[in-house]
Amino acid sequence: MTASPLLAVRDLRVLIGGRHILHGVDLDVAPQGVTALLGRNGAGKTTTVRGVLGLVPRTGSVLLDGEETVGLPTHTLVRRGIGYAPEDRGIFAGLTVAENLRLAERRGADGPAYGLVHELFPELKRREKQSAGTLSGGQQQMVAIGRTLLNGNRLIIADEPTKGLAPKVVTEVAQVLERAAEAVPVLLVEQNLAVVRRLARHCVVLADGRTAHQGEADGLLGDAEATRRLLGVGRGPLAPFTAEADS
Ligand SMILES: Nc1ncnc2c1ncn2[C@@H]1O[C@H](COP(=O)(O)OP(=O)(O)OP(=O)(O)O)[C@@H](O)[C@H]1O
């Protein structure tokens, strides 16, 4: 990565219930586009994201635009411009689409960016009165990502946004992320390598709570031996290369 990273994580360590979950994660998030965070199940991807956000106790260094954030509470990090779309989407099922978005509004100089959100996700405008619990998985994902775009964030972190979705919906969510990343850099936790190939320029691979690889996504995905060794592709259910998502 030639330009300075937007987010620079160094020696991130997390200890939960006396167990070391992360043993020293290093990762850089590029100042533009999508940086993918990869690794087998249990490698520590979600814990890394939670560590970055201060949702679990952590040590090490996390620089956002050169400023240290370890030691800051999560709400301060959110105000500094990190938007988070968690793995479980964090949708309020009993509220409408519009109410879910409204709850995410932060007071800011420019006000909430509904124009951008509705331009990227016209479906959210059409369904604004629909109860979010009745949305499809892909539509709920749009609400989760839409919320991160409302507030002029500097970085969006999306944790496995395509997980559990049908191939056609995976393609839709990938398109949405691609467009979102034109507006705001994205750190994308993802197991579907077709989505990574389509969206990410840079990637970081974790293994056993450590950084095992960091570099250009094309380089890793073009190296069959490395993807097998680092990600187990070809030997397990990881990363289906769906024709739809690959097109
Ligand atoms: N609160 C916790 N208490 C105890 N162990 C935990 C906790 N959170 C995570 N772990 C363990 O830490 C390891 C890393 O979990 P994490 O969820 O970060 O992995 P992941 O790479 O995101 O996995 P997946 O791809 O399956 O979502 C796992 O072995 C998990 O069981």
The ligand as a MOL file (V3000), in Angstrom:
LIG
                    3D

  0  0  0     0  0            999 V3000
M  V30 BEGIN CTAB
M  V30 COUNTS 31 33 0 0 0
M  V30 BEGIN ATOM
M  V30 1 N -16.4170 -13.6580 24.1600 0
M  V30 2 C -15.6520 -14.7230 23.8710 0
M  V30 3 N -15.3330 -15.6000 24.8490 0
M  V30 4 C -14.5530 -16.6900 24.5960 0
M  V30 5 N -14.0610 -16.9750 23.3820 0
M  V30 6 C -14.3560 -16.1390 22.3790 0
M  V30 7 C -15.1600 -14.9710 22.5540 0
M  V30 8 N -15.2700 -14.3410 21.3820 0
M  V30 9 C -14.5730 -15.0830 20.4890 0
M  V30 10 N -14.0230 -16.1580 21.0910 0
M  V30 11 C -13.1930 -17.1880 20.4370 0
M  V30 12 O -12.1490 -16.5200 19.7470 0
M  V30 13 C -11.8720 -17.1320 18.5020 0
M  V30 14 C -12.0210 -16.1080 17.4000 0
M  V30 15 O -13.4120 -15.7920 17.2520 0
M  V30 16 P -13.9300 -14.7670 16.1410 0
M  V30 17 O -15.4050 -14.7210 16.2520 0
M  V30 18 O -13.1630 -13.5080 16.2670 0
M  V30 19 O -13.4700 -15.5170 14.8180 0
M  V30 20 P -13.9020 -15.2450 13.3110 0
M  V30 21 O -12.6420 -15.3040 12.5030 0
M  V30 22 O -14.6970 -14.0110 13.2120 0
M  V30 23 O -14.7820 -16.5310 13.0180 0
M  V30 24 P -16.0500 -16.7570 12.0200 0
M  V30 25 O -15.5130 -16.6630 10.6350 0
M  V30 26 O -16.4470 -18.1550 12.3650 0
M  V30 27 O -17.0890 -15.7340 12.3390 0
M  V30 28 C -12.8170 -18.3160 18.3950 0
M  V30 29 O -12.1390 -19.4850 18.7940 0
M  V30 30 C -13.9320 -17.9600 19.3590 0
M  V30 31 O -14.5150 -19.1340 19.8860 0
M  V30 END ATOM
M  V30 BEGIN BOND
M  V30 1 1 1 2
M  V30 2 1 2 3
M  V30 3 2 2 7
M  V30 4 2 3 4
M  V30 5 1 4 5
M  V30 6 2 5 6
M  V30 7 1 6 7
M  V30 8 1 6 10
M  V30 9 1 7 8
M  V30 10 2 8 9
M  V30 11 1 9 10
M  V30 12 1 10 11
M  V30 13 1 11 12
M  V30 14 1 11 30
M  V30 15 1 12 13
M  V30 16 1 13 14
M  V30 17 1 13 28
M  V30 18 1 14 15
M  V30 19 1 15 16
M  V30 20 2 16 17
M  V30 21 1 16 18
M  V30 22 1 16 19
M  V30 23 1 19 20
M  V30 24 2 20 21
M  V30 25 1 20 22
M  V30 26 1 20 23
M  V30 27 1 23 24
M  V30 28 2 24 25
M  V30 29 1 24 26
M  V30 30 1 24 27
M  V30 31 1 28 29
M  V30 32 1 28 30
M  V30 33 1 30 31
M  V30 END BOND
M  V30 END CTAB
M  END
